């Protein structure tokens, strides 16, 4: 069983928060750490840990942008629903290494992450999400 961890993008202060530095809204209420200085939970965008480490043993979170250092290509980590029988951590290609190559959609089972390293994330590095960057 994987560890359930979260981080959050503080949209007000424009910084990434980890651990008890932030709040996570959930159905039926909100958990807030008042030491965080964040007044409103709606300013936080929670992102879940995928349970996967990149090739440098860094934790991969939803919203991270990874680069495949073996084959090339850049992709974002997203939670996706492929069909009514499958939902999971998937990859959203920002730049494919081969437009003709059939790429496995499922991050966990494809092992696409074994040759990948975190290049940034969609909030701190929005320039990486632009086509062709």
C-alpha positions as CSV (number, residue, x, y, z in Angstrom):
1,X,0.0,0.0,0.0
2,X,1.4,3.4,-0.9
3,X,1.8,6.4,1.3
4,X,-1.0,9.0,1.0
5,X,0.7,12.4,0.8
6,X,-0.3,15.8,-0.5
7,X,1.2,19.1,-1.3
8,X,-0.7,22.2,-2.3
9,X,-0.1,25.2,-4.5
10,X,-0.8,28.4,-2.5
11,X,-2.4,30.5,-5.3
12,X,-2.4,33.6,-3.1
13,X,1.3,33.6,-2.1
14,X,2.4,31.8,-5.2
15,X,4.4,29.0,-3.5
16,X,4.3,25.3,-3.1
17,X,3.4,24.0,0.4
18,X,4.2,20.6,1.9
19,X,3.1,18.8,5.0
20,X,1.4,20.8,7.7
21,X,2.0,24.2,6.0
22,X,-1.3,24.2,4.3
23,X,-4.9,23.0,4.4
24,X,-6.7,20.5,2.3
25,X,-10.4,20.9,1.6
26,X,-12.4,17.6,1.7
27,X,-16.1,16.7,1.4
28,X,-17.9,17.9,4.4
29,X,-15.4,20.4,5.7
30,X,-11.9,21.8,5.6
31,X,-8.8,21.0,7.5
32,X,-6.8,24.2,8.1
33,X,-3.5,24.8,9.9
34,X,-3.8,28.4,11.0
35,X,0.0,28.7,11.3
36,X,0.2,28.6,7.5
37,X,-1.0,32.2,7.2
38,X,-3.4,31.1,4.5
39,X,-6.8,32.7,5.1
40,X,-9.0,30.8,2.6
41,X,-8.8,27.2,1.6
42,X,-10.0,28.0,-1.9
43,X,-6.6,29.6,-2.5
44,X,-5.0,26.1,-2.2
45,X,-4.8,23.6,-5.0
46,X,-4.1,20.2,-3.5
47,X,-2.0,17.6,-5.4
48,X,-1.6,14.0,-4.4
49,X,1.6,12.0,-4.3
50,X,1.5,9.2,-7.0
51,X,3.5,6.7,-4.9
52,X,6.2,6.8,-7.6
53,X,9.8,8.2,-7.5
54,X,11.6,9.6,-10.4
55,X,15.1,8.3,-11.4
56,X,16.7,10.6,-8.8
57,X,14.4,9.2,-6.0
58,X,12.3,12.4,-5.9
59,X,8.6,12.0,-5.1
60,X,6.3,12.5,-8.2
61,X,3.1,14.5,-7.5
62,X,0.1,15.3,-9.6
63,X,1.0,18.4,-11.6
64,X,4.7,17.5,-11.9
65,X,6.3,17.8,-15.3
66,X,8.7,15.0,-16.2
67,X,11.3,14.7,-18.9
68,X,12.2,11.2,-20.2
69,X,16.0,11.4,-20.3
70,X,16.4,8.2,-22.3
71,X,14.0,8.7,-25.2
72,X,13.1,12.4,-24.9
73,X,9.7,13.8,-24.5
74,X,8.1,15.9,-21.7
75,X,4.8,15.1,-19.9
76,X,2.6,16.2,-17.1
77,X,1.3,13.9,-14.4
78,X,-2.5,13.9,-14.2
79,X,-5.3,11.8,-12.7
80,X,-7.2,10.5,-15.7
81,X,-10.3,8.4,-16.4
82,X,-9.5,6.3,-19.5
83,X,-12.9,4.5,-19.6
84,X,-15.6,3.4,-17.2
85,X,-13.4,0.5,-15.9
86,X,-10.1,2.4,-15.4
87,X,-8.9,5.5,-13.6
88,X,-5.4,6.2,-12.5
89,X,-2.2,8.3,-12.8
90,X,-1.7,9.0,-16.4
91,X,0.6,11.2,-18.6
92,X,-0.5,14.2,-20.6
93,X,2.1,14.6,-23.3
94,X,3.5,18.1,-23.7
95,X,6.2,17.1,-26.2
96,X,6.3,13.5,-27.6
97,X,9.6,12.0,-28.5
98,X,8.1,10.3,-31.5
99,X,4.8,11.3,-32.9
100,X,4.3,7.8,-34.5
101,X,5.1,5.9,-31.3
102,X,2.3,4.3,-29.4
103,X,2.8,5.4,-25.8
104,X,1.3,3.6,-22.8
105,X,-1.3,5.8,-21.1
106,X,-1.0,4.3,-17.6
107,X,1.9,5.8,-15.6
108,X,2.0,3.1,-12.9
109,X,2.1,0.0,-15.1
110,X,3.9,1.3,-18.1
111,X,7.1,2.1,-16.1
112,X,7.4,5.3,-18.2
113,X,8.8,7.0,-15.1
114,X,12.0,4.8,-14.7
115,X,14.0,7.0,-17.1
116,X,12.3,10.2,-16.1
117,X,13.3,13.1,-13.9
118,X,11.2,16.0,-12.6
119,X,11.7,19.1,-14.7
120,X,9.3,21.2,-12.7
121,X,5.5,21.6,-12.1
122,X,2.6,23.3,-13.8
123,X,2.4,26.1,-11.2
124,X,6.1,27.1,-10.7
125,X,7.2,26.3,-14.3
126,X,4.2,27.2,-16.5
127,X,6.6,27.7,-19.5
128,X,7.2,24.0,-19.6
129,X,3.5,23.3,-20.4
130,X,3.7,25.2,-23.7
131,X,3.7,23.1,-26.8
132,X,7.2,22.4,-28.1
133,X,9.1,23.7,-25.1
